[in-house]
Amino acid sequence: MNPAQLRQCCLSFPGSEESFPFGPENSVFKVGGKIFALSRLTAEPLRISLKCEHGLAEQLRKAHPAVIPGYHLNKRHWNTVIIDGSLPDQTIADLIEDSYDLVVSALSRTRQRALGWRVHA
């Protein structure tokens, strides 16, 4: 996955937007005003930090050397994924979607409906 594909994936979800609150080189992807992904798209190697449920975050780190605790983030809830070819693009896309879903699940039901997100009972 290259930087353009990574950006496209992050922006493919309803209501997602890119901003640069930490400087022009750091893309921050948000939904409903909440961050679900961060990446310095010009970095070598390319990396993306994603929100993750605590238990799953630890499992992913144990299973994949390219998944490390979130860089400069709460290590309990964030992973940084190094995009070095060791993880399939679909796996990276799934992790991005999981992060997006985790953030949207914490939004109000009204906001979830406005995004067309499936509201869980």
CORPE-V557208 format. One record per helix or strand of 3 or more residues. SS is the DSSP state (hx for helix, st for strand). FROM is the first residue (numbers start at 1). LEN is the number of residues. If there is no record, write none. Layout:
ss={SS SS}
from={FROM FROM}
len={LEN LEN}
//
This chain:
ss={hx st st st st hx st st hx hx}
from={3 17 27 34 46 54 67 78 89 109}
len={9 3 5 6 6 10 3 6 17 6}
//
